Amino acid sequence: MDPINLIEQVSKCVICEPHLPLGARPVIQFNANARILIAGQAPGIKVHETGKPFNDASGNRLREWLGLSVDEFYDPQKVAILPMGFCYPGKGKSGDLPPRKECAPAWRAQL
């Protein structure tokens, strides 16, 4: 499958929407040429709201640890970001819920 078409399909995915408190909003950054792949858990609420991966304090720390500027980090030609679950799973008793399990069988092999 054409990588551009695949990313478009993933960005429109709603397979887990019935289980999500804020609805589906897949957040990934991908290009087959990226030299760095970051595999996270799932977007947090701030990432869900903005649609921008690691757009929170954890992203600031991660960019600092990697020694990457904001522009470098958000360049999909350099950095791919594929969480285990592509959408915000909701709040649990102590932090966010774990990622939904639907993403992996639906998309992981193709990506």
C-alpha positions as CSV (number, residue, x, y, z in Angstrom):
1,M,0.0,0.0,0.0
2,D,1.1,3.5,-0.7
3,P,2.6,5.0,2.5
4,I,0.7,8.3,2.0
5,N,-2.6,6.5,1.6
6,L,-1.8,4.3,4.6
7,I,-1.2,7.4,6.9
8,E,-4.4,8.9,5.6
9,Q,-6.4,5.8,6.4
10,V,-4.8,5.6,9.9
11,S,-5.6,9.2,10.6
12,K,-9.3,8.5,9.8
13,C,-9.5,5.3,11.9
14,V,-12.5,5.0,14.3
15,I,-12.4,1.3,15.2
16,C,-12.1,2.0,18.9
17,E,-14.3,5.1,19.0
18,P,-17.1,3.5,21.0
19,H,-14.7,2.9,23.9
20,L,-13.1,6.4,23.9
21,P,-14.4,9.2,26.2
22,L,-13.4,12.0,23.7
23,G,-13.8,10.1,20.5
24,A,-11.2,8.9,18.0
25,R,-8.4,11.2,17.0
26,P,-5.4,9.1,15.9
27,V,-2.1,10.9,16.5
28,I,0.9,9.5,14.7
29,Q,3.9,10.8,12.8
30,F,5.3,8.5,10.2
31,N,7.5,8.4,7.1
32,A,9.2,5.2,5.9
33,N,12.5,7.2,5.6
34,A,12.6,8.3,9.3
35,R,15.8,7.2,11.0
36,I,14.3,7.3,14.5
37,L,11.2,5.5,15.6
38,I,9.6,6.4,18.9
39,A,7.1,3.8,20.2
40,G,5.1,5.4,23.0
41,Q,2.0,4.2,24.9
42,A,-0.9,6.4,23.8
43,P,-1.6,10.1,23.4
44,G,-2.4,12.0,26.5
45,I,-5.3,14.5,26.7
46,K,-3.2,17.5,25.6
47,V,-2.0,15.6,22.6
48,H,-5.5,14.5,21.8
49,E,-6.6,18.2,22.0
50,T,-3.8,19.5,19.7
51,G,-3.3,16.5,17.4
52,K,0.5,16.9,17.9
53,P,2.4,14.0,19.4
54,F,4.4,14.6,22.6
55,N,3.0,18.1,22.8
56,D,3.4,18.2,26.5
57,A,6.0,18.2,29.3
58,S,7.0,14.6,28.5
59,G,7.8,15.7,24.9
60,N,10.0,18.5,26.2
61,R,12.0,16.0,28.2
62,L,12.2,13.6,25.4
63,R,13.4,16.2,22.9
64,E,16.0,17.3,25.4
65,W,17.2,13.7,26.0
66,L,17.4,13.1,22.3
67,G,19.2,16.4,21.7
68,L,16.7,17.3,19.0
69,S,15.2,20.7,18.3
70,V,11.4,21.0,18.0
71,D,11.8,21.3,14.2
72,E,13.9,18.2,14.0
73,F,11.6,16.2,16.2
74,Y,8.5,17.1,14.3
75,D,10.1,16.4,10.9
76,P,8.6,13.0,9.8
77,Q,11.5,12.5,7.5
78,K,13.7,12.2,10.6
79,V,11.4,11.0,13.4
80,A,8.5,8.5,13.2
81,I,6.2,8.4,16.3
82,L,3.9,5.3,16.5
83,P,2.3,4.8,19.9
84,M,0.8,1.4,20.9
85,G,-2.6,3.0,20.8
86,F,-3.2,5.9,18.4
87,C,-6.0,7.6,20.4
88,Y,-6.4,9.0,23.9
89,P,-7.8,6.1,26.0
90,G,-9.3,8.2,28.8
91,K,-8.5,8.7,32.5
92,G,-8.0,5.8,34.9
93,K,-7.8,5.7,38.7
94,S,-4.2,6.8,38.7
95,G,-3.3,8.3,35.4
96,D,-4.5,7.5,31.9
97,L,-5.9,4.2,30.9
98,P,-3.7,1.8,29.0
99,P,-3.7,2.0,25.2
100,R,-6.6,0.4,23.4
101,K,-5.7,-3.0,21.8
102,E,-7.5,-2.4,18.5
103,C,-4.6,-0.4,16.8
104,A,-2.0,-3.1,16.8
105,P,-3.9,-5.8,14.8
106,A,-5.4,-3.2,12.5
107,W,-2.3,-1.2,11.6
108,R,1.0,-2.4,13.1
109,A,2.1,-4.8,10.4
110,Q,1.3,-2.4,7.6
111,L,3.1,0.5,9.3
